[in-house]
């Protein structure tokens, strides 16, 4: 039975073999090598006028099929029957499975490409009001050579002192909790304090607080007033105490 196909339909000899297997509806693990080889050779005969560079790939596969066909048709000797039988089609089956896998992957990639071609992407844009925004206060100018790491180091040391003040016995007694200080209240307190003191110690300010909560809120209040530019901090020498300079003092 002859077949009439064109070379350009197939991408190579493995592609042609897959076509023949699907056309004949045969199991890839149990290839009827005689029938498939005959059909393959019929196709090769129709390629006489095609490009020889392309023909060479199909001729190599034809030689492989003929070799497998001859091995399967030759009678087996008695000593060979005792040995473990190796299917001469095994290597070809492996090649076909790998080719089929890559072919399926190529279809998936092609579908993704087609989906991407139907998608529109908007370039990043920044609104004019956002691009024109400037920070009202230069934070670097406010803190100078100070860093939040140094401020945090002082904060942690003060917190440790607050922990040491706790009486291990009396701390277990019941007590009436004071109303917690809000950040707004502490900022008002700090503004009033800064209005009366031109310069004061950051550490001393924290140590004057009565509880751990007040220390935390005071620390946050200092950061907020720095952000608004009402106070600045500086350190004259390395390891010196950090000083707060008020811009509210008369």
C-alpha positions in Angstrom: 0.0 0.0 0.0 1.6 3.3 -1.1 1.4 6.6 0.7 1.5 10.0 -0.9 3.1 12.7 1.3 5.3 15.7 0.9 8.7 16.2 2.6 8.0 19.7 3.8 5.1 18.3 6.0 7.7 16.7 8.3 10.5 18.2 10.2 12.8 15.1 10.1 12.8 11.3 10.0 11.5 11.0 13.5 8.6 13.2 12.7 7.8 11.0 9.7 8.0 7.8 11.9 5.6 9.3 14.4 3.2 10.1 11.6 3.4 6.6 10.3 2.8 5.1 13.7 -0.2 7.4 14.3 -1.5 6.7 10.8 -1.4 2.9 11.4 -2.6 3.3 15.0 0.1 1.1 16.4 1.7 1.0 19.9 5.0 2.9 20.0 6.4 0.2 22.3 5.5 -2.6 19.9 6.4 -1.2 16.4 5.5 -3.5 13.5 8.9 -2.9 12.0 8.4 -4.7 8.7 5.3 -2.7 7.8 6.6 0.6 9.0 9.9 0.1 7.2 8.1 -0.7 3.9 6.0 2.5 4.2 9.1 4.5 5.1 11.0 3.2 2.1 8.0 4.1 -0.2 8.2 7.7 1.1 12.0 7.7 0.5 11.5 6.7 -3.1 9.3 9.8 -3.6 12.1 12.1 -2.4 14.4 11.5 -5.4 14.0 15.1 -6.6 14.3 16.7 -3.1 17.3 18.4 -1.5 20.1 15.9 -0.9 21.1 17.6 2.4 17.6 16.8 3.7 17.5 13.5 2.1 20.6 12.3 3.9 18.8 12.5 7.3 16.0 10.3 6.0 18.4 7.8 4.4 20.2 7.4 7.7 17.0 6.5 9.4 16.1 4.2 6.5 19.3 2.3 7.1 18.5 2.0 10.8 15.1 0.6 10.0 16.5 -1.9 7.6 19.1 -3.0 10.2 16.4 -3.5 12.8 14.2 -5.3 10.3 17.0 -7.7 9.4 17.8 -8.5 13.0 14.2 -9.3 13.7 13.8 -11.5 10.7 17.0 -13.5 11.2 16.4 -16.9 13.0 17.8 -17.2 16.5 20.4 -19.8 17.4 19.9 -22.1 20.4 22.6 -20.4 22.5 21.1 -17.0 21.8 17.7 -18.1 23.1 19.2 -18.9 26.5 20.5 -15.4 26.8 18.4 -12.4 27.8 16.7 -11.1 24.7 17.4 -7.4 23.7 14.8 -5.8 21.6 16.6 -4.2 18.6 13.8 -1.6 18.5 14.5 -0.3 22.0 16.9 2.5 21.1 14.6 3.7 18.3 11.6 3.7 20.7 13.6 5.8 23.2 14.4 8.3 20.4 10.8 8.5 19.3 9.6 9.1 22.9 12.1 11.9 23.5 11.2 13.5 20.1 7.5 13.3 20.9 8.0 14.9 24.3 9.9 17.8 22.8 7.3 18.2 20.1 4.6 18.5 22.6 6.6 21.0 24.5 7.1 23.1 21.3 3.3 23.1 20.9 2.9 24.4 24.4 5.4 27.2 23.8 3.7 28.1 20.6 0.4 28.4 22.4 2.0 30.6 25.0 3.5 32.8 22.3 0.1 33.2 20.6 -1.5 34.1 23.9 1.2 36.7 24.5 0.7 38.2 21.1 -2.9 39.0 22.1 -1.9 40.7 25.3 -1.2 44.4 25.6 1.3 45.8 28.2 1.3 49.3 29.6 4.6 50.9 30.2 5.3 52.3 33.7 4.1 55.8 34.3 4.4 58.1 37.3 1.8 60.8 37.9 3.1 64.4 37.7 2.1 65.2 41.3 4.1 62.2 42.5 7.2 63.0 40.4 7.1 66.6 41.6 6.8 65.7 45.3 9.7 66.7 47.5 10.3 65.8 51.1 9.6 68.8 53.3 12.5 68.0 55.6 15.9 66.6 54.6 16.3 63.7 57.1 20.0 63.4 56.4 20.5 67.1 57.3 18.6 66.6 60.5 20.5 63.7 61.9 23.9 64.6 60.5 26.4 61.8 61.2 23.9 60.1 63.6 22.1 56.9 62.6 19.1 55.1 63.9 21.5 52.3 65.0 23.1 54.6 67.5 19.7 55.8 68.7 18.5 52.3 69.1 21.6 51.3 71.1 20.8 54.0 73.7 17.2 53.0 73.6 18.0 49.4 74.3 20.4 50.3 77.2 17.7 52.4 78.8 15.2 49.6 78.4 17.6 47.2 80.1 17.8 49.6 83.1 14.1 49.6 83.3 14.1 45.8 83.4 16.6 46.0 86.3 14.3 48.3 88.3 11.7 45.6 88.5 11.4 44.0 92.0 11.2 40.2 91.4 9.0 39.8 94.5 6.8 42.9 94.4 6.3 42.5 90.7 4.1 39.4 91.4 1.7 41.5 93.5 -1.4 42.8 92.0 -1.3 46.5 91.0 -3.4 49.2 89.5 -2.4 49.9 86.0 -1.9 53.6 85.1 -3.5 54.8 81.9 -1.1 54.4 79.0 0.5 57.5 77.6 -0.5 58.2 74.0 2.0 59.4 71.4 0.2 62.7 70.9 0.4 63.4 74.7 4.1 62.6 74.8 4.7 64.8 71.7 3.0 67.7 73.4 5.1 67.1 76.5 8.3 66.9 74.5 7.4 70.1 72.6 6.8 71.9 75.8 10.1 70.5 77.2 12.0 71.5 74.1 10.5 75.0 74.2 12.2 75.5 77.7 15.5 73.7 76.9 17.7 74.8 74.0 19.8 71.5 74.3 19.4 68.4 76.3 20.6 64.8 76.5 18.8 62.1 74.6 19.8 59.5 77.2 18.8 61.6 80.2 15.4 62.3 78.6 14.7 58.5 78.3 16.0 57.8 81.8 13.5 60.4 83.3 10.6 58.3 82.2 8.8 56.2 84.8 7.9 53.0 82.9 9.0 50.9 79.9 5.9 52.1 78.0 6.8 55.8 78.6 10.4 55.1 77.3 9.0 53.6 74.1 6.5 56.4 73.5 9.1 59.0 74.3 11.5 57.5 71.8 8.8 57.5 69.1 7.9 61.1 70.0 11.6 62.1 69.4 11.6 60.5 66.0 8.3 62.3 65.1 9.6 65.7 66.1 12.9 65.0 64.2 10.7 64.2 61.1 8.9 67.5 61.4 12.1 69.5 61.9 11.3 70.8 65.4 14.4 69.2 66.9 17.7 67.9 65.6 20.3 65.6 67.1 24.0 65.7 67.1 27.1 64.0 68.7 30.2 66.1 69.1 32.6 63.1 69.4 32.4 59.4 68.9 31.0 57.6 72.0 29.8 61.0 73.4 26.2 61.3 74.6 23.7 62.2 71.9 22.4 65.7 72.3 19.0 67.0 71.2 18.9 70.6 70.0 15.5 72.3 70.1 14.3 74.7 67.4 11.3 75.6 69.6 13.3 77.3 72.4 13.2 81.1 72.5 
